[in-house]
């Protein structure tokens, strides 16, 4: 069994909840997601590595689209300030 956990950190819990709602239907049965404060935590499991990779790619594409709608058309990273500080 292969497993990957993805964490998306947003500015507030409301944004994380909106992301969860946006992604929930597309990923039912493939991805387990929950909100922890301002973080969206998603766990993906698969028996085959190739299936895991495909599911992760699909999930990230859906997340990117949801972020562009929720955060604005620019698709700015939810952690733009943190990324700039770390560079």
C-alpha positions as protocol buffer text, in pm:
chain_id: "A"
residue {
  index: 1
  type: UNK
  ca { x: 0 y: 0 z: 0 }
}
residue {
  index: 2
  type: UNK
  ca { x: 126 y: 345 z: -92 }
}
residue {
  index: 3
  type: UNK
  ca { x: 14 y: 664 z: 84 }
}
residue {
  index: 4
  type: UNK
  ca { x: 78 y: 1035 z: 49 }
}
residue {
  index: 5
  type: UNK
  ca { x: -43 y: 1320 z: 269 }
}
residue {
  index: 6
  type: UNK
  ca { x: -79 y: 1668 z: 123 }
}
residue {
  index: 7
  type: UNK
  ca { x: -121 y: 1981 z: 337 }
}
residue {
  index: 8
  type: UNK
  ca { x: -245 y: 2311 z: 199 }
}
residue {
  index: 9
  type: UNK
  ca { x: -215 y: 2608 z: 437 }
}
residue {
  index: 10
  type: UNK
  ca { x: -450 y: 2901 z: 382 }
}
residue {
  index: 11
  type: UNK
  ca { x: -494 y: 3238 z: 548 }
}
residue {
  index: 12
  type: UNK
  ca { x: -801 y: 3124 z: 744 }
}
residue {
  index: 13
  type: UNK
  ca { x: -1025 y: 2827 z: 820 }
}
residue {
  index: 14
  type: UNK
  ca { x: -1301 y: 2961 z: 594 }
}
residue {
  index: 15
  type: UNK
  ca { x: -1078 y: 2934 z: 289 }
}
residue {
  index: 16
  type: UNK
  ca { x: -975 y: 2580 z: 386 }
}
residue {
  index: 17
  type: UNK
  ca { x: -1344 y: 2488 z: 428 }
}
residue {
  index: 18
  type: UNK
  ca { x: -1431 y: 2632 z: 85 }
}
residue {
  index: 19
  type: UNK
  ca { x: -1147 y: 2431 z: -69 }
}
residue {
  index: 20
  type: UNK
  ca { x: -1270 y: 2116 z: 103 }
}
residue {
  index: 21
  type: UNK
  ca { x: -1623 y: 2173 z: -29 }
}
residue {
  index: 22
  type: UNK
  ca { x: -1493 y: 2238 z: -379 }
}
residue {
  index: 23
  type: UNK
  ca { x: -1280 y: 1923 z: -390 }
}
residue {
  index: 24
  type: UNK
  ca { x: -1503 y: 1682 z: -201 }
}
residue {
  index: 25
  type: UNK
  ca { x: -1730 y: 1560 z: -483 }
}
residue {
  index: 26
  type: UNK
  ca { x: -1452 y: 1509 z: -737 }
}
residue {
  index: 27
  type: UNK
  ca { x: -1246 y: 1298 z: -502 }
}
residue {
  index: 28
  type: UNK
  ca { x: -1496 y: 1088 z: -310 }
}
residue {
  index: 29
  type: UNK
  ca { x: -1358 y: 738 z: -269 }
}
residue {
  index: 30
  type: UNK
  ca { x: -1009 y: 841 z: -381 }
}
residue {
  index: 31
  type: UNK
  ca { x: -898 y: 1108 z: -136 }
}
residue {
  index: 32
  type: UNK
  ca { x: -974 y: 1155 z: 234 }
}
residue {
  index: 33
  type: UNK
  ca { x: -968 y: 1525 z: 322 }
}
residue {
  index: 34
  type: UNK
  ca { x: -1030 y: 1722 z: 637 }
}
residue {
  index: 35
  type: UNK
  ca { x: -980 y: 2075 z: 767 }
}
residue {
  index: 36
  type: UNK
  ca { x: -752 y: 2137 z: 1064 }
}
residue {
  index: 37
  type: UNK
  ca { x: -766 y: 2507 z: 1148 }
}
residue {
  index: 38
  type: UNK
  ca { x: -654 y: 2690 z: 835 }
}
residue {
  index: 39
  type: UNK
  ca { x: -507 y: 2375 z: 678 }
}
residue {
  index: 40
  type: UNK
  ca { x: -664 y: 2137 z: 430 }
}
residue {
  index: 41
  type: UNK
  ca { x: -514 y: 1791 z: 485 }
}
residue {
  index: 42
  type: UNK
  ca { x: -567 y: 1532 z: 213 }
}
residue {
  index: 43
  type: UNK
  ca { x: -458 y: 1168 z: 228 }
}
residue {
  index: 44
  type: UNK
  ca { x: -437 y: 955 z: -86 }
}
residue {
  index: 45
  type: UNK
  ca { x: -383 y: 577 z: -73 }
}
residue {
  index: 46
  type: UNK
  ca { x: -340 y: 324 z: -349 }
}
residue {
  index: 47
  type: UNK
  ca { x: -229 y: -34 z: -398 }
}
residue {
  index: 48
  type: UNK
  ca { x: -20 y: 65 z: -702 }
}
residue {
  index: 49
  type: UNK
  ca { x: 236 y: 342 z: -724 }
}
residue {
  index: 50
  type: UNK
  ca { x: 123 y: 434 z: -1076 }
}
residue {
  index: 51
  type: UNK
  ca { x: -236 y: 477 z: -954 }
}
residue {
  index: 52
  type: UNK
  ca { x: -119 y: 688 z: -662 }
}
residue {
  index: 53
  type: UNK
  ca { x: 74 y: 915 z: -897 }
}
residue {
  index: 54
  type: UNK
  ca { x: -224 y: 959 z: -1128 }
}
residue {
  index: 55
  type: UNK
  ca { x: -459 y: 1034 z: -839 }
}
residue {
  index: 56
  type: UNK
  ca { x: -216 y: 1292 z: -695 }
}
residue {
  index: 57
  type: UNK
  ca { x: -184 y: 1461 z: -1035 }
}
residue {
  index: 58
  type: UNK
  ca { x: -562 y: 1470 z: -1080 }
}
residue {
  index: 59
  type: UNK
  ca { x: -615 y: 1600 z: -727 }
}
residue {
  index: 60
  type: UNK
  ca { x: -356 y: 1875 z: -768 }
}
residue {
  index: 61
  type: UNK
  ca { x: -514 y: 1984 z: -1097 }
}
residue {
  index: 62
  type: UNK
  ca { x: -854 y: 2007 z: -924 }
}
residue {
  index: 63
  type: UNK
  ca { x: -699 y: 2193 z: -629 }
}
residue {
  index: 64
  type: UNK
  ca { x: -532 y: 2441 z: -862 }
}
residue {
  index: 65
  type: UNK
  ca { x: -861 y: 2512 z: -1037 }
}
residue {
  index: 66
  type: UNK
  ca { x: -1046 y: 2548 z: -705 }
}
residue {
  index: 67
  type: UNK
  ca { x: -779 y: 2786 z: -575 }
}
residue {
  index: 68
  type: UNK
  ca { x: -800 y: 3000 z: -887 }
}
residue {
  index: 69
  type: UNK
  ca { x: -1175 y: 3038 z: -831 }
}
residue {
  index: 70
  type: UNK
  ca { x: -1164 y: 3082 z: -452 }
}
residue {
  index: 71
  type: UNK
  ca { x: -850 y: 3296 z: -428 }
}
residue {
  index: 72
  type: UNK
  ca { x: -896 y: 3489 z: -752 }
}
residue {
  index: 73
  type: UNK
  ca { x: -817 y: 3445 z: -1118 }
}
residue {
  index: 74
  type: UNK
  ca { x: -446 y: 3510 z: -1068 }
}
residue {
  index: 75
  type: UNK
  ca { x: -412 y: 3174 z: -897 }
}
residue {
  index: 76
  type: UNK
  ca { x: -170 y: 3322 z: -644 }
}
residue {
  index: 77
  type: UNK
  ca { x: -29 y: 3078 z: -395 }
}
residue {
  index: 78
  type: UNK
  ca { x: -213 y: 3085 z: -61 }
}
residue {
  index: 79
  type: UNK
  ca { x: 125 y: 3119 z: 110 }
}
residue {
  index: 80
  type: UNK
  ca { x: 285 y: 3379 z: -115 }
}
residue {
  index: 81
  type: UNK
  ca { x: 423 y: 3573 z: 183 }
}
residue {
  index: 82
  type: UNK
  ca { x: 577 y: 3261 z: 341 }
}
residue {
  index: 83
  type: UNK
  ca { x: 734 y: 3155 z: 10 }
}
residue {
  index: 84
  type: UNK
  ca { x: 893 y: 3496 z: -37 }
}
residue {
  index: 85
  type: UNK
  ca { x: 1039 y: 3487 z: 313 }
}
residue {
  index: 86
  type: UNK
  ca { x: 1186 y: 3139 z: 254 }
}
residue {
  index: 87
  type: UNK
  ca { x: 1358 y: 3230 z: -73 }
}
